[in-house]
């Protein structure tokens, strides 16, 4: 099963990697916004949220909020705008006497009333001084409106602008910031404010500025804005403050404690007992209702007395009243997810309803992390499975995953009011599916030769080219060859595995096996299989290699050198798993083997069998006992003329009665020709001869003389073993029939 999975994975790698590249590119665009691309995708996500609202708008509940609408009928009855401020004073007084908790104007009275007697007096100063004096003595319309606004809980509105020159606004109440000052809140340079007499008289003042999204749809209502370091409330917040008779607004910010946030991002807003979750820039996600007639009262009904005192109290008593206009000529119409033309004051009114009722839409702190996780898991899963599933079943799986994400997003919206955007994960899945499917079709259209199907997972590319050029070099089926076999195993791998997770074990094995495999393939090896942490490789099949013994020996020496490099470099890197100092044992043997396509009628594997293979495996197991890295059999040692090696022992391995002379390979011809090594090797051979002749005193004397130098060749443990044996045999002589052979107890 493992081999089948490995073969499938290698076959699919060329399609999986491009698909993964597309996925990670999409994740990058989600994490690091790119002009043009990212805004388009985000707009698609907002359109998804819009569709949710159209399907499931907020159910209307009778909150203490009403809208007085200066509609077209009111304009027809009371004349074109602007009206005399005395009419607005009457409107405000009527609402105040009806018991309105707050009266908030979504209108900026930035110019003096031109119908005011004083303004008219200036017109008559030159032509009719007497009339001018009479008019100048009459009460000023703005002052009358200001007196009424001061008496009743009235909020005057102002517009914030980005002009370099203009008015600076002071809030009517304290704006308390808990945390880092919210730099993420939109900053404006100036303001268009009501005339001073109105601005100073009203107990409340608030910003009316609402900036829509790029598609001109208003999905969020600002709750706070700022001029430099001065925080200012918007109309809905100021109206609630007056209605609840609160002296301050508390702004809670984060210092980067939540995902995706920066110091100074707004977390929530608190007005009295009402706490409102906000976006990072201090806005409220709007959840609109459908049109509700009982929420809106035409202004003409209030001004004309069409509503008696009881009706007025029932309509406005204890409620927050917003005064705005839906008249087409006054152009205060905005687009929302539910309506193309909604009066602007309704946005403030519905925001106030949501805050009072506690009905919020939220984009949770973890939303982006969840979306990115779904993007990676679902898309990578689809990419990995596509080569095995095929285009049709892969498409079905992708559609199921997309449907699941859409259903989850919809459920989160309707159940908890969470805004979870499936757009990025869906885009990643669609793009990766298209890329991988195209590559799969391209791959399937390519005809691959029999040789490539049989050997391109075993041989180096140049060997495959040679076989393709001359197929007669292949002899499929079993054949006997003189070969060299290598077993390599990681020491104490079980202990290493205990400290690593399964994923880390795989990552470590990849990091270890890849360079080792490359070294052998460079020297014409055929990799038979990986057995966990072990490698089985052989030389001289399927292609002839006259120097297979030397190539195998050089591979083993190169692997040892490479391990030294890996042990030095890998622990310093954060992108790999490397469990401290790793040690290996390598067993080499040469001799006749049967090699070819072996297995069953249904499944074949190009491999080899024979006593040479078994002995190579046993020799590898002896490296741990003798404390060496490379051990070789006697038949191989005889062919490695000039290599640096010395005999370790005569061993009767498990499962084999014939003793085998086992050697340690220490270096290539350069070391073998070194005078110091040659002297050591000669003395070592003499020590073994004395040992096997049962000359215990002589053997010990020579062993002791060589022990210090033996450490230089990595043979310290070997010499400790011989010291223990000599001590034992001195006390219990093995007798005349002792053959000097050590019987191995373990494989």
NORNORGI-V492273 format. One record per backbone hydrogen bond with DSSP energy under -0.5 kcal/mol. CO is the residue of the C=O (numbers start at 1). NH is the residue of the N-H. If there is no record, write none. Layout:
# NORNORGI-V492273
co=CO nh=NH
co=CO nh=NH
This chain:
# NORNORGI-V492273
co=1 nh=5
co=2 nh=6
co=3 nh=7
co=4 nh=8
co=5 nh=9
co=6 nh=10
co=7 nh=11
co=8 nh=12
co=9 nh=13
co=10 nh=13
co=12 nh=15
co=12 nh=16
co=13 nh=17
co=14 nh=18
co=15 nh=19
co=16 nh=20
co=17 nh=21
co=18 nh=22
co=19 nh=23
co=20 nh=24
co=21 nh=25
co=22 nh=26
co=23 nh=27
co=24 nh=28
co=25 nh=29
co=26 nh=30
co=27 nh=31
co=28 nh=32
co=31 nh=33
co=34 nh=38
co=34 nh=39
co=35 nh=37
co=36 nh=40
co=37 nh=41
co=38 nh=42
co=39 nh=43
co=40 nh=44
co=41 nh=45
co=42 nh=46
co=43 nh=47
co=44 nh=48
co=45 nh=49
co=46 nh=50
co=47 nh=51
co=48 nh=52
co=49 nh=53
co=50 nh=54
co=51 nh=55
co=52 nh=56
co=61 nh=63
co=63 nh=65
co=64 nh=320
co=66 nh=322
co=67 nh=69
co=67 nh=297
co=68 nh=70
co=68 nh=324
co=69 nh=71
co=69 nh=299
co=70 nh=326
co=70 nh=327
co=71 nh=75
co=72 nh=76
co=73 nh=77
co=74 nh=78
co=75 nh=79
co=84 nh=87
co=84 nh=88
co=85 nh=89
co=86 nh=90
co=87 nh=91
co=88 nh=92
co=89 nh=93
co=90 nh=94
co=91 nh=95
co=92 nh=96
co=93 nh=97
co=94 nh=98
co=95 nh=100
co=96 nh=99
co=99 nh=318
co=102 nh=104
co=102 nh=321
co=103 nh=105
co=103 nh=155
co=104 nh=106
co=104 nh=323
co=107 nh=109
co=107 nh=157
co=108 nh=110
co=109 nh=195
co=112 nh=114
co=113 nh=116
co=116 nh=119
co=116 nh=120
co=117 nh=121
co=118 nh=122
co=119 nh=123
co=120 nh=123
co=120 nh=124
co=121 nh=124
co=121 nh=125
co=124 nh=128
co=128 nh=132
co=129 nh=133
co=130 nh=134
co=131 nh=135
co=132 nh=136
co=133 nh=137
co=134 nh=137
co=135 nh=138
co=139 nh=117
co=140 nh=144
co=141 nh=145
co=142 nh=146
co=143 nh=147
co=144 nh=148
co=145 nh=149
co=146 nh=150
co=147 nh=151
co=148 nh=152
co=149 nh=154
co=149 nh=203
co=152 nh=154
co=153 nh=103
co=154 nh=156
co=154 nh=204
co=155 nh=105
co=156 nh=206
co=158 nh=208
co=159 nh=192
co=161 nh=189
co=161 nh=190
co=167 nh=191
co=174 nh=176
co=174 nh=249
co=176 nh=178
co=176 nh=251
co=177 nh=179
co=178 nh=253
co=181 nh=183
co=182 nh=185
co=186 nh=226
co=190 nh=161
co=191 nh=167
co=191 nh=193
co=192 nh=159
co=195 nh=198
co=195 nh=199
co=196 nh=200
co=197 nh=201
co=198 nh=202
co=204 nh=156
co=206 nh=158
co=207 nh=235
co=210 nh=212
co=213 nh=216
co=216 nh=335
co=217 nh=213
co=217 nh=219
co=219 nh=286
co=220 nh=222
co=221 nh=284
co=223 nh=234
co=225 nh=232
co=226 nh=188
co=227 nh=230
co=229 nh=231
co=230 nh=227
co=232 nh=225
co=233 nh=207
co=234 nh=238
co=235 nh=239
co=236 nh=240
co=237 nh=241
co=238 nh=242
co=239 nh=243
co=240 nh=244
co=241 nh=246
co=242 nh=245
co=247 nh=174
co=248 nh=272
co=249 nh=176
co=249 nh=251
co=250 nh=252
co=250 nh=270
co=251 nh=178
co=251 nh=253
co=252 nh=267
co=252 nh=268
co=254 nh=264
co=254 nh=265
co=258 nh=261
co=262 nh=256
co=262 nh=265
co=264 nh=184
co=265 nh=254
co=267 nh=278
co=268 nh=252
co=269 nh=276
co=270 nh=250
co=271 nh=274
co=273 nh=275
co=274 nh=271
co=276 nh=269
co=279 nh=282
co=280 nh=266
co=282 nh=223
co=282 nh=224
co=283 nh=279
co=283 nh=285
co=284 nh=221
co=285 nh=361
co=286 nh=288
co=288 nh=58
co=292 nh=295
co=292 nh=296
co=293 nh=296
co=295 nh=67
co=297 nh=69
co=298 nh=301
co=298 nh=302
co=299 nh=302
co=299 nh=303
co=300 nh=304
co=301 nh=305
co=301 nh=306
co=301 nh=307
co=306 nh=308
co=308 nh=312
co=309 nh=313
co=310 nh=314
co=311 nh=315
co=312 nh=316
co=313 nh=317
co=316 nh=319
co=319 nh=101
co=319 nh=102
co=319 nh=321
co=320 nh=66
co=320 nh=322
co=321 nh=104
co=322 nh=68
co=322 nh=324
co=323 nh=106
co=324 nh=70
co=327 nh=330
co=327 nh=331
co=327 nh=332
co=328 nh=331
co=332 nh=344
co=334 nh=342
co=335 nh=218
co=339 nh=336
co=342 nh=334
co=343 nh=346
co=343 nh=347
co=344 nh=347
co=344 nh=348
co=345 nh=349
co=346 nh=350
co=347 nh=351
co=348 nh=352
co=349 nh=353
co=350 nh=354
co=351 nh=355
co=352 nh=356
co=353 nh=357
co=354 nh=358
co=354 nh=359
co=358 nh=360
co=362 nh=364
co=362 nh=419
co=364 nh=367
co=366 nh=370
co=367 nh=371
co=368 nh=372
co=369 nh=373
co=370 nh=374
co=371 nh=375
co=372 nh=376
co=373 nh=377
co=374 nh=378
co=374 nh=379
co=375 nh=379
co=376 nh=380
co=377 nh=381
co=378 nh=382
co=379 nh=383
co=380 nh=384
co=381 nh=385
co=382 nh=386
co=383 nh=387
co=385 nh=388
co=385 nh=389
co=386 nh=390
co=390 nh=394
co=391 nh=395
co=392 nh=396
co=393 nh=397
co=394 nh=398
co=395 nh=399
co=396 nh=400
co=397 nh=401
co=398 nh=402
co=399 nh=403
co=400 nh=404
co=401 nh=405
co=402 nh=406
co=403 nh=407
co=404 nh=408
co=405 nh=409
co=406 nh=410
co=407 nh=411
co=408 nh=412
co=409 nh=413
co=410 nh=414
co=411 nh=415
co=412 nh=416
co=412 nh=417
co=412 nh=418
co=413 nh=417
co=417 nh=362
co=418 nh=420
co=419 nh=421
co=420 nh=422
co=422 nh=426
co=423 nh=427
co=424 nh=428
co=425 nh=429
co=426 nh=430
co=427 nh=431
co=428 nh=432
co=429 nh=433
co=430 nh=434
co=431 nh=435
co=432 nh=436
co=433 nh=437
co=434 nh=438
co=435 nh=439
co=436 nh=440
co=437 nh=441
co=438 nh=442
co=439 nh=443
co=440 nh=444
co=441 nh=445
co=442 nh=446
co=443 nh=446
co=446 nh=448
co=449 nh=453
co=450 nh=454
co=451 nh=455
co=452 nh=456
co=455 nh=458
co=455 nh=459
co=458 nh=527
co=460 nh=463
co=460 nh=464
co=461 nh=465
co=462 nh=466
co=463 nh=467
co=464 nh=468
co=465 nh=469
co=466 nh=470
co=470 nh=473
co=471 nh=474
co=479 nh=595
co=481 nh=483
co=481 nh=593
co=483 nh=591
co=484 nh=539
co=485 nh=589
co=486 nh=537
co=487 nh=587
co=488 nh=535
co=489 nh=585
co=490 nh=493
co=492 nh=496
co=493 nh=497
co=494 nh=498
co=495 nh=499
co=496 nh=499
co=497 nh=500
co=501 nh=505
co=502 nh=506
co=503 nh=507
co=504 nh=508
co=505 nh=509
co=506 nh=510
co=507 nh=511
co=508 nh=512
co=509 nh=513
co=510 nh=514
co=511 nh=515
co=512 nh=516
co=513 nh=517
co=514 nh=518
co=515 nh=519
co=516 nh=520
co=517 nh=521
co=518 nh=522
co=519 nh=523
co=520 nh=523
co=520 nh=525
co=521 nh=524
co=525 nh=527
co=526 nh=528
co=526 nh=538
co=529 nh=536
co=530 nh=532
co=531 nh=533
co=531 nh=534
co=534 nh=531
co=535 nh=488
co=535 nh=537
co=536 nh=528
co=536 nh=529
co=537 nh=486
co=538 nh=526
co=539 nh=484
co=545 nh=548
co=547 nh=551
co=548 nh=552
co=549 nh=553
co=550 nh=554
co=551 nh=555
co=552 nh=556
co=553 nh=557
co=554 nh=558
co=555 nh=559
co=556 nh=560
co=557 nh=561
co=558 nh=562
co=559 nh=563
co=560 nh=564
co=561 nh=565
co=562 nh=566
co=563 nh=567
co=564 nh=568
co=565 nh=569
co=566 nh=570
co=569 nh=572
co=570 nh=573
co=576 nh=578
co=578 nh=580
co=580 nh=582
co=583 nh=491
co=585 nh=489
co=586 nh=631
co=587 nh=487
co=588 nh=633
co=589 nh=485
co=591 nh=483
co=592 nh=612
co=593 nh=481
co=593 nh=595
co=594 nh=609
co=595 nh=479
co=596 nh=598
co=596 nh=607
co=598 nh=605
co=603 nh=600
co=605 nh=598
co=605 nh=607
co=607 nh=596
co=609 nh=594
co=610 nh=614
co=611 nh=615
co=612 nh=616
co=613 nh=617
co=614 nh=618
co=615 nh=619
co=616 nh=620
co=617 nh=621
co=618 nh=622
co=619 nh=623
co=620 nh=623
co=621 nh=624
co=621 nh=625
co=622 nh=626
co=623 nh=627
co=623 nh=628
co=629 nh=586
co=630 nh=665
co=631 nh=588
co=632 nh=663
co=633 nh=637
co=634 nh=638
co=635 nh=639
co=636 nh=639
co=636 nh=640
co=639 nh=641
co=640 nh=643
co=643 nh=645
co=644 nh=666
co=644 nh=667
co=646 nh=664
co=649 nh=651
co=649 nh=662
co=650 nh=742
co=651 nh=653
co=651 nh=660
co=652 nh=744
co=653 nh=656
co=660 nh=651
co=660 nh=662
co=662 nh=648
co=662 nh=649
co=663 nh=632
co=664 nh=646
co=664 nh=666
co=667 nh=644
co=668 nh=644
co=668 nh=672
co=669 nh=673
co=671 nh=674
co=674 nh=678
co=675 nh=679
co=676 nh=680
co=677 nh=681
co=678 nh=682
co=679 nh=683
co=680 nh=684
co=681 nh=685
co=682 nh=686
co=683 nh=687
co=684 nh=688
co=685 nh=689
co=686 nh=690
co=687 nh=691
co=688 nh=692
co=689 nh=693
co=690 nh=695
co=691 nh=694
co=694 nh=696
co=695 nh=699
co=696 nh=700
co=697 nh=701
co=698 nh=702
co=699 nh=703
co=700 nh=704
co=701 nh=705
co=702 nh=706
co=703 nh=707
co=704 nh=708
co=706 nh=710
co=707 nh=711
co=709 nh=712
co=709 nh=713
co=710 nh=713
co=710 nh=715
co=711 nh=714
co=715 nh=719
co=716 nh=720
co=717 nh=721
co=718 nh=722
co=719 nh=723
co=720 nh=724
co=721 nh=725
co=722 nh=726
co=723 nh=727
co=724 nh=728
co=725 nh=729
co=726 nh=730
co=727 nh=731
co=728 nh=732
co=735 nh=738
co=740 nh=650
co=742 nh=652
co=742 nh=744
